[in-house]
Amino acid sequence: MRQTIVFVTLLVLLGVLGVSLAVGASNTRARFRALLDREGLPTPSASPSGSASASASAGPLLAPSAPATPEPKSELDRSLTVVGLGWELLAPGLLAADGSKSTATSAFASCDVTVALNVASTATEIERALAAGGAAKGGADLAVMSLSEFVAAYERVRALDLRVFFVSGWSQGRETLTGTAFAKLPAAGSLGLDYSGSQDALALALLTLDLTGTALDRLKIAERDASALLHARSGSALEQDAAKQEDMLISTREAARLLPFVLVAPRPLLEERETVLAGFIRGWLAGTEVLLKDRAKAARTLSAIEGAPEAMSLLHSLGDSEPLRLYENAALLGLSGRGALSIESLSDWQFRVRRAAHLARASTPEASLMDGRVVTRLVRSHPKLVQAPEPLKRRPSAAAAVPLLERAFQKDDEQPIIDALGLLAAVFPRSDVRLTLSGRSAKLAAEWLDRAAQRYDLDRARLLAGGAPAKPGRAALLEVLRAP
C-alpha cells in the first residue's frame, strides 16, 4: 500500500513539473517573439525538425542587417527596351524580334518577352537612354555596346549602377594600329599616338602597347595627329582596306580576343527581373544562331528594316564581329573553364591602362561590374543551349615566322612569364607563342610551356620553345608569331 502511495505521489509531482515546464517554455517563446517584433526581426517558422528550425532561425539573428534576396518577378508590364551602338551590335536582337519591335511570332515571343530595339549612333545617346529608363520615351532598360565604350563612360554613368551580364561578341578587324614598328619605337621620350573612330581604337593601342611592356605614361594622345608615330583607327572593312599594309602593326583580326561587345543593365533590374532578362537572352541567342547560319541573308533581312543601312554595308559590318553563344559566356563570366581571360580581367585591364595613360583619374571599381546570374540561370535551366564552339582554324607557324609582337623580361621569374604567356595565347588565339630563355636549358623552357598549357587550358602545339639567343639584358623573350 505504501509503495502505491509513493508511486502515485511521484506521478503527480512529474505531472506538475511537466506543466510548469510547458508554461515556462510558452512564456519564453512569447517573450522571444515580442523581442523579435520589437527589434524588427523575422519570427522563426515551425519546422518538422528541431535542428533544421534552429539553423533557419540562426541566420537572421546572426546577421540582422542582411536583407533576404527577393524572388525575381517573372513578367514586365511593358516591352523591354534595348538600345545598341550600331546596327551590327543589335543584329541578333533585331533578327530575333523580326524587326525593331518583337512580333507575336518572333523568337522573343516564344520566350514570353516583348522587346523594342533602338539603334544609337553615339555612346552619349546610350548614356541618355539608360539615364531616362525603359519606361520613358526614348529611354532604355538595357544597352549593347563595346566594353571599351562602357569603361570610358563609367565615371559618367556610375550612379546608374550598371553591370555587364552577357557578352554578345568580339570585334574582328574593326580596329587597326598602324605606324612605326614596335621594335623601332624610341626607348625614351614621348610617343605620339592619334586615334579616331571610337574608344575601341584607343583601347587596341593601349592594350597592345601594354603587352609589349611600353610605359603608357610616355604616350602623347591626340585625335587625328598626322605627325604621331602610331595611329589607331576604327571603321568598316572597306575603310581598313585603304590603310597601307606595310604600315599595319596589328588589328583585332589577330588580337581576336581583346575587344568584346557586352550587354549592360542596372543592377536593380537584374535583381528584380532576372527571369525576364533570362527570357530576353534566350531570344537573343536564337537571333545569334540565325546570324551565324547565313550572314548574307541576315544582312538582307536587316536592310529591310526602316532606317537600316543597305545590305552591302551591313554585310561588311557584320563580318567585323564574332557573335558568342552561351558556352563562351559561361567561361568568360567565370562560371567554367580556367582560361587566362575573363570579362572581369579585361575590364580591370582597360581601367588600368587608361589610368596609366592619364586618361582617367579613378581607379578600378572596388565592386565587380560583372553579374553572372542570368547566364547561371540559363545554364542550369536550359543545358541544351550550352554548345561547345568549334575550335578556331589555324595553321602552325613556319620555322622563320616573323613576330607580330614581342615581350621581353629582364628576369627569368617563372610565374610572371607563364602568366604573360597565357594572356598572349588567349588574346591571339590563331597565333603561336614562342618562349626563349637566355642561359637556360631547352628542357626547362619545355617544362614551363607544359605548365602554361595545363594552367590555362591551351593547345600545347601552339606553344613553342625558341632557340635563338636573346639580346643582352634580356633573360626571357615571348613572341607572338604572325600566322602564315
N, C-alpha and C positions, 0 to 999 in steps of 0.2 A: 504493500500500500504506500509505504513511504517512498519507494522508488518511483511509483506512478506520479505521486505529487511533485517530486523533484523534476521528472521528465516534462510534465505539463508546464511547470513554472519556467523551465528553460525555453520551451517553445514560445511561451508568452513573451519572455524577455527578447528572444530573437526577432519576434514579430514587431515588437515596439522599436527595436533597433533598426529594422528594415524600413519601417515607416519614417523614422527620423531621418535616415539617410536619403530617402526619396524626396522628402520635403526639403531637406537641405540642398540637394542637387538641383531641385526645381527652382528654389530661390536663387541659387548660384547662377543657373542659366538665365534667369530673369534679369539678375543684376548685370550679367555679362552682355546680354542683348541690349540693355539700357546703355551700357558703356559704349558699345559699338554704335548705337544710334546717335549718341551724343557726340562721338568723335567722327561721325560721317563715314564709318567703315561698313562694308557689306557683312550681313549676317550669314554665318555658315549654314548650308543646307544639309538636310538629313542625308545620310549615306548608309547603304546596307552594311558597309564595312567601317568599323570604328577607325581603323588605321587610315583608310582612304579619306575619311572625313577630316581627320586631323591634318593630313597632308594638304588637303584642299584649302583648309582654313588658314594654314600657316603662311601661305604666300602673301595674301593681303596684309596680314598682321606684321610680317617682317618687312614688307615694302609697301606701306600705305600710299606712297606718292606715285606708284607706277599704275597708270590707268589701264584698264583692260582694253585690248585691241578690238574695236568694233567690227562686227561681221560686215564684209563688203556688201553693198547694195547691188542687186542683180540687174536693175533697169535704170535707164536715164529717160526722163520725160521729154526729151528733145533730141535732136540729132547731135552726135559727137562731131565737133568742128575741128578740122585739121588744116594747118597751113604749112606749106612747104616751100623751100627756097629753090624754085625752078621746077619745070615740068618733069625733068628726068628723075628728080628725087621723089616726086609724088606719083610716079608712074605705077608702082604696084597698087597703090590705093585707088587711083583713077581706073585702072583695069578691073579691080575687084568691085568697084561701085558701078561700073558701066557708065561712067561719066563723072561730072563734078558733084552730083548728089546720088546716093545709092538708090537703086530701083528695087522693086518688090521681088525681082528675080535675080538679083545680084548675089555675089558671094557673101557680102556683108549681111544681106537679109537672111541668108541661111544660117548665119551666126547670131541672129537676133540683135543686130546692131544697125542703126541708121546713121549714115555718115554724110557730112558735107565737107568738100575739099576745096581749098583756095590756094592759088599759086601766088607767091610773093617774089618780087624781083630783088629785094634788098633785105639784109638782116635787120635793119631798122623797122621795116614793115612787120617782120615776125615778132620783134620785141613789143611793138604796139598792140598787135593782135593778142598776144599772150597776156599782156597787162590788162586789156579790156575783158578777157574771159570769154568762154564759149557761149554764154547766154546773151552777150551783147552783139549788136550788129557790127560786123567787121572784126569781131573777136575770134579767139580760138582756144580750144582746150589743149591741143597737142601741137607740136611742131616737128617737122622733119628738116634737118639741117646738118651741115658738117660739124664734126667735133671741134674743128678749128674755130669756126664762127661762134660756137657755143662758148668755148673758153675765152675768146676775145671779148664777148659780150657779158661775161659772168658778173663783173663788178656792177654793170648797169642793171642787171636783172636779178641780182642776189635776193632781193625781197620776194621774188616770185617762188623761191624755194624749188627750183626746177631739178629734176632728176632724169638721167638717161635710163630708159627702161627697155630699149631694144636697139639693136644695131642693124640698120637696113642694108648696108653695103659698104664697099671700098671704092675709093677713087682709083681709076685705072687709066692713067695717061692724061688726065686733065691738067696736071701741073708739071712744069718743067723748070729746071735750073740750068742756065747756060752761062758761058763766060770763061774766065781763066781756070785752067785745070787746078784741082785741089793741090797737087804736088808742086805747082808753080806759084801758089799764093805766097806773098811775103810773110816771113816768120814773125815780124814785129810791125807795129804801127796799125793804123786804122784800115779796115776793109770796107769798101763801098758796096752796098747791096741795095738794089732797087727792085721793087715788086709792083705788080699790077694784076688786076682781075679779082682777087679775093684774099681773105685771110689764109686760105688753103695754100696759096703760092708762097706766102711768107712762112707758113709753118713748114713746108717742104724744105725751104732753105735753112731755117733754124735747126730743125731736127737733123738734117743731113750733116751740116757743119758740126753739130754736137757729136755726131757719130765719129767724125774724123778727129775729134779731140781739139778742135779750134776753140779758142776762148771767145765766147759770144759778146763779151763787153768791148771787143775791138770793132764790132760792126758799126758802121755809119749807115743807118737805114733811111731810105727816102723812096718816094714814089716817082717812077719814071725819070731816073737819073742816068743819062746815057754814058756818063763817064765812070760809072761804077764798074768794079771788076766782076761782079756777079749779078745776074738778072733772073728773077723768079717770075714766072708767068702762069696764069690760069686761064684756060679757054678751051674751045672745042677742038676736036681732032683736026679740023680744017685749018684753024689758026696755028696750031702747033706745027703743022707741016711746013709752014712758012719759015720756021726757025732753021738756021744753018746747022746741019748735022754735025759738022766739025766743032761747033761751039757747044753742043749738048753735053752736059755733065751727067745729069741724072733726071729721071722723071718718075711719076708714080706708076708707070708701066713696069719699071724694075722694082721700085720700092712699093710693091703691091699691097703691103700690109702696114701702111704708115698713116694714111688719112681716111678714117671711117666716116660714114654718114649715120646719124643717130636720130632716134625719136625721143623727144623730151616731153615731160609733163610735170605739173606741180605735184609735190609730194602729197598734199591732202587729197588730190584727185586719185592718186594711185592707191591711197589707203581706203578711200570711200568707195571707189568704183573699180576695184581690181577685176571683178568678173566681167564688167563691161569692156575694159581695156583688153582682157584676155580674148573676148569675142572679136574685138577690133583686130588684134594681131592675127587671129585665125583667118579672118578675111584678107588681111594684108598678105599673109603667106600664100593664099590662093592666087592673089594677083601676081605675086613673085613667080609662081610656077608658070603662069601664062606668059610672063615676060621672058623667062629663061627658055621656054619651049620654042618661041619664034619672035625674035626682037623686031624683025622687019614687019611682021603682022601687027605686033604691038604698036610700033611707030605709026602705022597707018590708022589703027584704031584710035590712038590718042590724037592724031591730027584732025580727026573729025569732030572733036570737042570744041565748042565755041571758044575762040581766043587762043587756041593752041597753035604752035609753030607748024610749018609744013613738015611732011613726013621725012624728007631727007635730013633736015636739021635735027629732028628728033632722033633719027636713026644714029647720027653721029654722036649726039649727047648720050644716048642710051649705051652706046659702045664704050663710053668712058667710065663706066661704073660696073661693079660686080655685085649683084644682089646677093643677100645672105638668107639662109634658111634658119630653122630653129636650132639645129645641131650646133652650128657655129656660134650662135648666141649663148647657148649653154656654156660653151668653153670660154668665150670672151667675157662673160659676166662672172666667171669664176666658179661655175656650178659643176664643171667637169674638166678633165684634162690637166696637163701640167706644163703648158706652153710658156714661153718667155714673155708673151704679150697678153695683156688683158685690156679692156676698155679703161679700167681704172688706172692702170700703169701708163697707158697712152695719155690719158687726161693729165695725170700728175706730171708727166714728162713735158707736155706742152706748157703747163703753168710754169714749170721750172725754167725752160729755155726762154720764155717770154720775159721772165723776171731777170734772167742773166743778161739778156739783150737790152735791158732797161725799157721794156715796152709795158711793163706792169709793175705796180708797187706792191700789190697784195701777194701774200704767199699762197701756197697750195691750200685750198679749203680744208679745215680740220675734219668736217663730216664728209663722208663719201658722197659723191654726186651720182653714184650708180644705184639702181634699185632692181633687183632680180626677181621680185615677187611674181610678176606677170609671166615671165619665162618659166619660173619654177612651177607655177600652176599648170601651164600648158604641157610641160614635160611630164608631169605626173598624170594629168587627166587625158592627154592625147599623145601617147607614146608613138603612135604611127606617124606623127609629124616629125619625129626625130630621125631623120635620114642622114646617114653619113655621106658627106660630099665625095666626089671623085677627086683623087689627088691631082694637083696641078701638073700639067705636062711640062717636062723639062728634058734637056739633053745634057749629058756630062760635059764639063769644061775641057777644052783642049789643054795639052801639056803647057803650051806657051800662051795661055789665056791672059788677056790684058785686065788688070784690076779696074773695077768700076769705082771702088772706094777702098781706102786703107785706114787702119787704126793702129798706131804704134804705141808701145808700152815701154817705159823706162825701167820697170821692174818686172820680173817674171813671176809675180804672185799668181798662184793658180786660180783662186776664186774669181777675182775681177776679170781675168781673161776668159774663163769659162762663161761667166755671165754675159760679157760682151759678145762672145761667140754665139751664144743662144739668141741674143737680141738681133744680131745681124742676120742670122739664118732665118729668123721669124719675119723680119721686115722685108727681106729679099727672098721670097720662097722659091723663085725659079733659078736662083744662083747658087753656085758652090762657094764655100768659105774655106780659105786656106790659112793654116796656122804655121808660122815659122818661129822656132825658138832658137835664140843665139846661144851657142855653147852648151846646148842640152842635147841629149840623145834623141834619135828618131822614135825610140820606144816610149820615152816619156811623153812626147807630143801625141803619139797614138793613144796613150792611156788617157790623156786629157780630152782628146776628141771622143773617146768612148764614154767618158763621164758626162760630157756635154750632151751627147746624143741621148743617153739614158735620162739625164736630169730634165731635159726639155722636150723629150719625145720627138727627136729629129731623125731623119733618114741618115744613117751613118755614111752612106755613099756620098752625101753632099759635103762631108767634112774631110778636108784634105790636109796632109802634112807637107809643108814646104821644105825644100832642100837648099834653096838659095841663101847665101849668108846675109844676115841682117846688116843694116848700116851701123856705123859706130854710134854708140849711145843708146841703141835700141836693144832691149832684152827680148822683146817679142813683137811680132807683127801679125795682124789679122788683115786679110784681103778678101773683099767680095769680088768674085771673078765675073766678068761680063759674060753673059750667056751667049753661046755660039748661034 
